[in-house]
Amino acid sequence: MSEFDELEARSLMITDQRPDSSRARKLVDRYAFRIRHFILIVILCLFAAAFLMKEDILAVFITEHEGTIKIKDDSTDSPLENDKTVKTSTNKNDDSSMYDDALERLKSSMDDAMNVLEASQKEQYGEFADVFKKDNILKYFRSPSDESAKRLKLRLKTKVLKALFSPDGEVQFNWVVGGHSAAAGHGNLLSQSYAGVIERTLQPVFQQFNVSMYGKNYAMGGTSSGPEIAMCMESIFGTDVDAITWDYGMLDGNDFFWYSLFVQRAGVHPTKPSVFLYRKDKHEMDNINAVVEQAGLAVFRFESNSIAEEHFPDTDTHPNIDELPPGVKFFVCNGHVEAKEPCVIQPQKSSKKWDTVTKCPSPPVGYQVNWHSGWKSHMFIGFLQASYLVANLDDAITELSNDIEAIVSASEEEEISIGRVAKNYLDNLLTLEEQDKEMFKNSSLPQDFRSKAITEMGEENYGVFQRSSSYCHTARLPSQSRYDGLVTENGIVSSYIAYGRTTYKDEGYTQDTIPNPDKDDDTTLPWLVYDKKTRQICEHAEIDFKDAFQIRNVDNWMTMYVPNNAESEKFMQVDDEVKGYVMFCTKYYDFHRYPPTYAHLIDLFNTTEVSVEVNGVAASDFLDLGNLCFVLKNEDGYIFPPPKDKNQKGYEIKVHVPIEGQTLYLSSVVVL
């Protein structure tokens, strides 16, 4: 007899024995109800306790709290640390179940991707392709700790999962190369530059995951990494960058503060890209990397020549040169990359170092000089970076699969959806990326690497250039803001072709087509001018040009708004605050071959006339930051007041050149 049956029998017995049976039955009924209620609550509590019990199997511990599952797995080393929190949805009506084969698909895609990469490596390097084996390639790229690799893998995981759940939308992985003329591929075809090699090598790899891969060559001849490029990072490289190569060593030299500024700006970039520093061992730059990695940025340093010289045979002493694969033949001679005969012969244009005549017979490709790398160097540098990324992609897929399988096996649901877990896992990864961004923004500013000019600005101004929002109006090419029609506000967005080249058509004027001045109009924009001779090159050659905004002495006051309406709509966020700093960067002419009409900024400020106004306030002086960039000053300091019209986002900047026969050539204007 159960407890409930016994209770019912006792109540009937009591009722029969008492004269007032109705009242007695009511009392017994109440008593029985309370007892049943109490027992039911106890049973439910026991069930709840059992449901929340932790399994202690295979060192996996689960706790359930507010819709999340925490998994502690001491055997897993992933960017989620050893405490991985993944939301668990109970929505049975989503379409996640259709992705229940997600892990198998990702693993299969990774196998195919590795096969594609290895085939490409062997095609160019034959028996010497083992230089790109995973164990080797991971040693060539150095970071202060494994945190950088964790962040890179975190980005790769988000890409493949986004693509998995968005089969009809484009998910991109954008690798941008920034640097000087050698990085731009001068002397070679654009497709032969290492940005082109990265794109061409990785596109079939990422296609296995439905991810579009772009290797964009946005390097520029005769260009340092700072301050102009660093402060114009979003305008030039774009707002969607996953990895960026820094290759400015030839111009930056030992001015390490420019690299420090560059990585600081990368840390506050909207997508906080991983930075690949292409330079030989420099402990100062390693120290900078340690600072920014601790703050939340992924940084890697690598070089290529010593690897090639150690791994590849000398062509000049090889017994059968014709047996050497394409990437090795005439690459290393007498123990050096592209430096000795027969790898390099004179004149340079006849050298094995170059391979441009077939596609560019006339006009020929220029800049084939000693200090520019040949196509085999570019190919090797490109393969190194591509192979390193794929090695991390392989690890990312393994970690991702292990994490999701651990969550599924630890779950108490009888029919848990792998697809649903994978979706929630992706949400968690995106949250971690956002936390990384906030960590960087809130980290302490580095104090050890400052230029003399930056130090002169004072502590209150130092942080503004390192971390504050920056709006750049640039005439430089390549530039994403010009490709997107933002600079001239023409509304024409160029289509991407390959390796950084787009369908962009030249805008502005040549020197002989600039309109006559209008002495009655002081609202005319500065003239966007390009050098016609720089465009008279082979269509397969370089894409970098130093265009400029020109203001002539014969012109009236000319007016620009920085940012203009199109730029403010693209780059300004709702909570952005413009501090009021203005920086002019003037055009650099290679080897300092400035035209006689070139007006240096100091020439304008040495006159008695006002030549620059910002929101109606005269600029009275400037601070030379270096590399032809200058911070304007007024009588009260560096900060200019905001526009009087609160609806006007851009700063009104008016310029006049009071020196007869002179022209101001502005490369970029930056407002912070």
Buried (B, 14 or more C-beta within 10 A) or exposed (E): EEEEEEBEEEBEEBBEEEEEEEEBBEBBEEBBEEEEEEEEEEEEEEEEEEEEEEEEEEEBBBEBEEEEBEBBBEEBBBBBEEEBBBBBBEEEEEEBEEBBEBBEBBBEBBEBBBEBBBEBBBEBBBEBBEBBEBEBBBEBBBBBEEBBBBBBBBBBBBBBBBBBBEEEEEBBBBBBBBBBBBBBBBBBBBBBBBBBBBBBBBBBBBBBBBBBBBBBBBBBBBBBBBBBBBBBBBBBBBBBBBBBBBBBBBBBEEBBBBBBBBBBBBBBBBBBBBBBBBBEEBEBBBBBBBBBBBBBBBBBBBBBBEBBBEBBBBBBEBEEBEEBBBBBBBBBBEEBBBBBBEBBEEEBBEBBBBBBEEBBEEEBBBBBEEEBBBBBBBBBBBBBBBBBBBBBBBBBBBBBBBBBEBBBEBBEEEEBBBBBBBBBBBBBBEEBBEEBBEBBEEBEEBEEBBBEBBEEBEEEBBEBBBBBBBBBBBBBBBBBBBBBBBBBEEEEEBEBEBBBBBEBEBBBBEBEEBEEBEEEEEEBBBBBBBBEEEEEBBEBBBBBBBBBBBBBBEBBBBBBBBBBEBBBEBBBEEEEEBBBBBBBBBBBBEEEEBEEBBBBBEBBBEEEEBBBBBBEBBBEEBBBBBBBBBBBBBEEEBBBEBBEEEEBBBBBBBBBBBBEEBBBBBBBBBBB
